């Protein structure tokens, strides 16, 4: 059986490594000169920045990605964040458990109830997380905390994500724990996966752009530099691009439906610091900042991500559709100065990176739940548009790959 | 090298690969024409086909 994987992002690499281990002859096509897509390192002035993700895996070594990396024999160490998360409110940092102490007795009871409801994982209707919260409590700080969480992890406002998605995600956090930092950052994971591909005999073609997916009898014909035939095609190029590549074989309604999906956009600011500004390896949520949703300082877990003795701080903020990007960046930078009064003394901005349009944070917003199976048997989708309910970020990608593999195993 | 602003998202994937430090990115990439030696590396590293020769 021959499998073609289009795109060497995290989803493509995971799918390719699994298929190769299951006996498929695998070829991966990547248009860029490097593997990893939005999940690898960008080395700049001694700092390991990233092409996208913030060097964190949402459920440390215990989630779908950690499990899959272990099963594949990819040698990646994931260091659990300690503490998992802090929340900066009125200049002080609080743990999740300490948050109720910030509120009046009446609201405290309501918040304890909300936390219990999130934990119990009760599915609700299609209402947004924000309107679900509004039914329980009227408190601006609660809404800001919710926005900082969904902004950091999903690049969405609480009003843009279904309540049942957040409830399912919270359940997974309670069960598996919060984030972890892969040693070597995103690039450490990508490198390990490329090594798995090599040891399994899969071929990785860099700088080879696929221009069409056609059908040739029972087989697929994939057109890149050459035309080659495959039994299955797994696309990590995103639903829109995949529908364009396969326009001869996919139904038009499907292409129209996926063309309507709007991705989630965001801005990441990477900062070089002469000293630790957070001092821990967890997420600092910043509900009261103007734009920034959260910050991490991964060098507290893996010092090799910055030059010796220095630190790498990264902030993330959701980018609203149609917003003035330069103004949003300015507001993000202002937040950093406000959050860290010593910013000027110890920190310097290394890079401002925007993720939108054809290179977004997520190709489909959390809660979309696009199936990895397409209407054409043998053509599958993986990547950040294909995340099953309750799974966010890279763990969502791995969970989507698991689902794609289940479909493939059932048919081949 | 020329940045096609309508395609550039501002992801800065090109920036570290420029051997002449000719690229700055602030919402969109800008190439310093005096520093740029037209080596074309940025064209290859752009995920969005947003840089072309010129």
Interface residues (C-beta under 8 A of the other chain):
Chain A: X32 X33 X34 X37 X42 X43 X44 X49 X51 X52 X207 X325 X326 X329 X351 X352 X353 X354 X355 X356 X357 X358 X359
Chain B: X7 X9 X10 X11 X12 X13 X15 X16 X25 X26 X27 X28 X44 X45 X47 X48
